Amino acid sequence: MSRSTIIAIIRTCAAPRHAAWAVLGAAGCGLFAQAAGSYEPTWASLSKHEAAPEWFQDAKLGIYFHWGPYTVPAFGSEWYPCNMFREGSRENKHHIGTYGPVSEFGYEKFIPMFTAEHFDPAEWAELFKASGARFAGPVAEHHDGFAMWASKVNPWNAGDMGPKRDIVGELLAELKRRDLKTIATFHHARNGQRNRDKPDFWNGNGFDSHYPYHPDLPTATTDPKLRMLYGNFETIDAFNQYWLDQVEEVVDHYSPDILWYDSWLNMVPESYRLQMAAHFFNHAEKTGQEVVTCHKHNDMPLSFSVLDYEQGGRRDLHPQPWLTDITLSEGSWSYVEGQTYKDAAMVVRNMIDAWSKNGIVLLNISPRADGVINDEQRALLKAIGEWLSVHGEAVYGTRPFDTFGYGPAGAEASSHDGQSARMEYTAEDVRFTVSKDSKAMYIFFLGRPAPGSVVKIKMLGRHRYAPRSPVKRATLLDSGAGVGWEDDTYYFILRMPELEMNAIATVVKLELE
């Protein structure tokens, strides 16, 4: 390749990517991308990247949030943009009764109403840090096709419309100022129209696209700008490039530490996913970041990406670190009127279960359209943060023990093939972690042992999973009170002090030789 050709490629690829591809096509910019760093867009090259760096394994807890124009109606769920067009659905009936026919009031009409006037990125960053999170960030783009950053690729973006603020940029900057790692999540693989040739959509077909397609709906628009919101591109390959351009724009402008993908990433062809990962890893190489990609199901290889389980987690200990995304709410991930929430004990106990099995937790909250995080969610985050401020030693930087624990709580299945994040635990359910140097072991009671009770732990008997070295001392982590202990070979026995135990989860620390 001549020097002049290389310069032409560099100049063109430095322009907004959609223009670059129009001039050079995938091959030209692909060559430049390969030359720009160590990673090429091949599975073999990408597999050299570490899937879960040490900081990610240490972090244990992150926070993100579903927030966009879909919070304006505050009805149903974050799937309102889809369901409002589904004839006869609850959302469709609500929409017609509240706003009028969908043919006259399309989803785009909500965007000017999404004003976010109370959004305070510095205050949000402080709240997330106080909750105990070690990384945080927004849903950068949900299925609805609205970008929460000041995009030059997507005309439907928060910088130009609605809040007229760079939500992603402002928040990630505040998080970085507080030494928190950052995450941007992408759900827009589902946004592309893939159902125009499925006339029986109204009978349940067409689940491979977010917006229902019908010639009489706004989703069938031929308006050059509006069709981008609805993912209604001339070809699906044009949409796939649009998908990639947006991800790369966020990477180049905001340098998140984690890219997280919702289901349906596998709808994006392999070549685009390869380019996405190579671009992200090469960018991180330049910025000196150890970055992470997260996916669901089998949408990316585990060799360089972390598997996420929605609303639950694994049912057993796993040698590879994994992630679970759970929500504080009982139902919708986005804010809706009348939203109810789990209690702090349930949330923390389910997180402990995940941590004991080599998991990391991504916790979702639900801001209102005006940018208010309500008092109920703030109280929950405060309770979680207070528990972690006392017991964090048993969480951050720890690793799973040789077995995750034991107890009667069943492995109730979630809707996503893992263990449910709504599991009810008791003091009979016990979980373990260990410090990285194996000098301490932590025993979590997912409930309140009775004061003065004697707990016989068969799982820690010498014939099973005894502590890795002799025990020097046992204490309650919150008060420092001594806990009697005895190893009678068959059981490891704890004699709890005559004290009231922690309302969320009691932790006993074993100091090891």
N, C-alpha and C positions, 0 to 999 in steps of 0.2 A: 504494500500500500504506500502511495507517495506521501511526502510530507504535506503537500497542499490538501490532499484528501483527508488526512488526519485532522488538520486544522479546521477544515470544513465541518467534519463530524463533531469536533469539540464545540465549535461555535453554535452549530445547530442544536446539539443536545443540551447546551446551556440555556437555550430558549425554553419557554413553556413546553412541556413534553408533548402535548397534543399537536403543536405546530411542528416539532421535530419529527414526529412519526409521519406526519403528512409529507414532509420533504424527503426524508431518508428511508422511512420504513423501518420495520423491526430490526432488520439485519444490521443497518448502519449504526444505530444507537446501541444495539446489543454488543457490537464490537467495542464501542467506547466503554460500555459498562464493564466488560470483561477486563479491559486494560486499566480501569480505574481503581482496582483493588485486588485482593488475593482470591476473592470468590467469583467463580464463574456460575452462570445459571444452569448448573447440572446437579443432579442428586449427589454424585460422587464428590464434587467440590464442596457443596454445602454441608455434607455430612462431617466435614472437618471442623465445623463450628460447634462449640460446646452448647448443648441444649439448655442446661440449667447451671449457670455460674454460681459460685459460692455465695455471693451476696443475695441472690434470689432464694437459694435454699435457706439462708439465715433469716430472710425478711418475714416470712410466715403470713403476713397480713397486708392486703392492699384494699383500697376503696375506689370504686367507680360509681357512675350514676347515669341513669337513663333520663335524658332531658332534651327536649326539642319541641317543635310545634305541636306534637301529639299530646303535650301536657295542657294545651289550651282548653280542649273540651273536657279534659280530666274525667273521662268516662271509659269504662271497659278496660283498656290496657294500652300499652305502647303499640299494639296492633290496630289501634283505631284507624290509621290511614288506610289499612287494607280492608278492615271489616265494614267501614262506612260505605264501601262500594258493593258489599255482598248483600244482595237483595234479600230482605227479610230478617237479617241479623239484628241483634240488640242494638249494635252501634248504628246500623242503617236506619232503624226506626227512630232512635234517639236523634240522629243527625237531621232527618227530615222534619221531626217535630220541633227541633231547636233552631236549626239554621236554614232549613228549606231543602229542596231537591238537590241531590248530589250533582245533577247536571248543571245547576246554577251556582252551587257553593261547593267547589272542589277543595281538595286538601290545601291547595296553595293559598286559599283565603285565610287560613289560620296563621300564616307566617307573620303578617303585620301585627297580629294580636299577641305574638310571642315576644314580649318586650324585655323580660328579664331585668326589670328596673332595680331589683334588690340584689342582684348578683354582685358579690364582693369576693373576688378571688383570694385576697390576702386572708380574709376571715375564714373562708372555706378551707384554705390550706392549713390554717391553725387548728381548725376543728378536726380535720383528718389526722393531723399529727397527734393531737391530744387523744384521739381514739385508739392510738397504738399502731396505726398503719405505718408501714415503712415504704410504701409506694402508693400512688394515686393518680387519677386522671379521668377524663370523660369518655363517654361513648362519642367518638369523633363523628361517626355517621351511622345512623340506624338504617333499617330497611327502607325508610321513607325517602331517602335520597337527599336529605337536607344536611349540608356540611356545617359543623359547629366551629369552623375556623374561617379566617379571611382568605377564601380560596380564589385563585385565578383560573382554576380548572372548572370548578362547579359554580355556575352563576347563582345557584340557590344556596346561599351561605350566610352565616351569622354576621359576617363582617359587613355585608352589603344590605342585609334585610333583617327584619325582626329586631333583635337586640342592637344590631349594627355595632357589634363588638367582636373581637377575636377571642371567643370563649376558650378554645384550646390553648392559644398562645399565652393569654393572660394567666390562666390557671397553672399551666406547666411552668411558667416563669416563677410564680410564687412558690410552687412546690420545690423547685430547685434551690431557691433562696433558703429553704428550710432543710436542705440536705435530704429531701425525700426523692426516691427514684420515681420515674414517671411512666405512665401507661396510656396508650391510645387504643381504643377498641373499635373495630370495624365490623359492621353487620351488613354492608351494602352489596355483598355478592348476590343477595336475593333481590335487589332492586331491579335488575335488568329484566325486561319483558321477554319471557320465554314461552308465553302461552297464547300468542295470537292465532295459532293454527289449531286451537283446541276448542271447538264450538260447544262442547258439552261442559264448559267450565262451570256453568251454574248448577250442574249436577255433581260438582265436587272435584272436577279436573282442574288442572292448572296450578297445583300447589307448589310448583317450582318457581313461581314469581310472586313478589309481595303484592303488587297491585293487580286486581282482577282486570282482565281486558274484555271490553265490549265496545262495539262501534258507537254506542250511544253514551258512553261514559267519558269524562274528561281524560281518563287514562289513555284513550285512543287519540288524543290530540296530535295534530301535525304541526302545531306551533313550534318553531325551532328551539325556543328556550324552554317552554313548558314541558315538552316531551322529555327533556333531560331530567326533570324532577321525577317523572313517572317511569324512567328507565326505558322509554319507548324509542329505541334507536333503530336506525335503518337495518342494521345487522347486529347480531349478538356479539360479533367480534369487535365492532365499534364500541359496544358497551364494555366489553372486557378490557379494552385499552383505557377507557374512561375510568374503570375501576382501579386499574393500576396507576394511572396518572395521579389520582387523588391520594392514594397511599404514599406514593413517592413524594408528593408535595408536602405532606405532613412530616415525613422523615427528614426531608431536606431543610425545612423551615424550623422545626421544633425539636428534633433529635430525641424522641422518646426512648426510654430504656426498654420498654416492652411493647410489642405489637400483638394484639389479641384478636382472634377471629371467631366470629360466631359460626354456627352451622351453615351449611351450603357453600363453604369455601370450595368444596370439591366441584361445584358448578362452574367455577372459573377454570379454564383449561390449564393444564400442567405448565405450559410454556410461560404463562403470565405469573403463576405462583413461583416458578423458578426465578424469574426476573425480579419479582418483589423481594424474595429472600436475599438474593445476591446483592441487590441495591442496598437493602437495610444493613447487611453485614459489612459491606464495603464502606458505607457511610460511617458506621460505628468504628471501623478501623481507623478512619481519619480523625474522629472525635475522641478516640481513646475510651470508648464505652464497651462494656461487656453486656451485650443486648440479648433479649429473649424473644422468641416468637411462641405463641400459644395457639392451639387449634382444638377442634372437637372431632370426635369419631376418628376416621382414618384419613383426614383431609391433608395431613402433612406427615412426613416420616418422623419417628421418635428419635432418630439419630441427631437431629438438630432442632427439634421443636417439642414443646411441653404439651402433654395432653390435658385437656380440661373436661371436667364432669360438671354438667349443669345441675344446680340445686341438690347437691349430694356429694358423693365421693366414692372412693374405693371401699370394698367390703373387707379388705385385708391389707396387710403391709405390702408395699411394693418397692423393689430396689431402685427404681427411677423416680425422681421427684415428679409430682403431678400437681395439678391445680383444680380447684373447684370454685365456680362462681355461684354465690348464694345471695339472697336478697333479704333485707330486714322485713319486708312486707309479707303478708300472708298470700297475696295474690299478684296483682300487677307489678311489673318492675318499674314502671313509670308512675308518677303521682296520679291518683284518681280520687274523686270526692268519696269520703267515707272509708278511706284506706285504713286497714288494720295491720298490726305488726306483731311479730314474734316477741316473746319476752327475752331479756338479756341472758338469762340462764340457758334457755334453749339455744340461742345463737352461739354462746361461748362453748357450751358442752359439745355441740356439733363441730365447732372449729377444733377443739381439743382432739376429737376423734380423728379429724383429718390430719392434724399435725402428727399424731402418734403413728400414722400410716405413711408418712413421708409426703404429706400433702401441704400445699400452700393455699390460702384462702383469699379470694377476691370478693369482697362484700359490696353489694349494691345498695345505694340509697336513692330516694325519689324526690328531687326538688320540685316545687311548684313552678308554674309557667313564669311567675314574677320573680323567680330567683330566691324564694324563701325555702329553707330547709326547716320543716316544722318542728315544734317542741317535742313531739313524741319521738321522732327519729334522733333528735339531739340528745334526749335523755338516754336513749339506748346506746348511742355512741359514747356518751359520758360514762355509762356503767361499764361498757366494754373496756374503755381506756383506763378506768380506775382499777379494774381487775388485773389488767395487763401491767399496770404500773407497779403492782405488788408482786405479781407472779411471772413477770416477763423473763426472769432468769430461766424458768422451766420451758420457755417457748422460743424466744429469739436465739438463733445460733445453735439450737440443739439439733439432734439427729434422732431418728427412730431407734428404739431398742430392738433386741432380737425378736421380740414379739410385740404387737401393738397393745395387748392387754386382754381383758376378758370381761364377761358379764352377761346378764340375761337379755339385754336389749337386742331385739332381732334385727337382722339385716334387711330392713324394709326397703323395697326397691323404689327408686325414684322413677320419674317418667323418662329418664335419660340413661337407663341401664346401670346406674350406680346405686349407692346407698342414699336414702333420703336425708335431706338436710333438716327435716322436721322430726327427727327421732327424739323420743322422750327417754331420758336417761335417769338413773337413780344412783345412790351411793354404792349399789352393788355392781355398778359398771366402772371398771378401773382401766386407765390407760397409762402408758409409760413413754418417757423420752429420756435421752442421756445427753450430757454435755459432749462437745466435740472431742475433748481430751479424755473422756471416760472417767473423769474424777468425780462426777456426780450423776446420780440417777434420780428421776422425778416420777412420783406416783400420784396420778390425778384420780380423785374420787369425783365422779360426775353426779354429785349430790352431796348430802350432808351425813357423814358418819355420826353415830350417836356419841356424845361426850363419854369418855371412859370406855368405849367399846374395844373389843379385841377383834382384830381382822386377820384371818388366816389366808395367806395368799399362796395357794398351791402352785400357781403358775411360776412363782419365783423359788420353788423348792429346788434343791440341788439336782434332782433327777429331771428337771425341766429346763427353765431359763433362769438360773441363779444370777444375781448381780455379777458383773464382770470381774470384780475384785472384792476383797473383804470390806464389809461396812464398818466405818469408824463411828458414825453418828447419824441419828435421824431426827429431823425437826420439821415443824409446820413452817412452811415457807412464809406465810403472812405474819405470824407473830414471833417466830423463832423459838416457840415453846418446844421442849424436848418430847420426843415420841419414843416410847419403849419399843425395843425390837428384839427378836430372837430368831435364830436359824435352827430349827430342829430337824433339819435334813429334808423332811417331807414337805414342810411348810416354811414360808418366811412370815413371821408373825409380827404384827404391829399392835401396840397398846396405846390407843389414842388418849391424850390428856383430857382432863375434866374441863374442857373448854367448848364453847359454841363454835361449830365449824362454819366455814365460809358458805354463804348462801348460794353462790354460783358453782364453785368447784373448789374443794380442798386439795392442797398439794403438799405432799410429804417429800422432803429432800433427803436423799441418802448420800452422805459424804463417803466416798470410796477411797481406799488406799491406793 
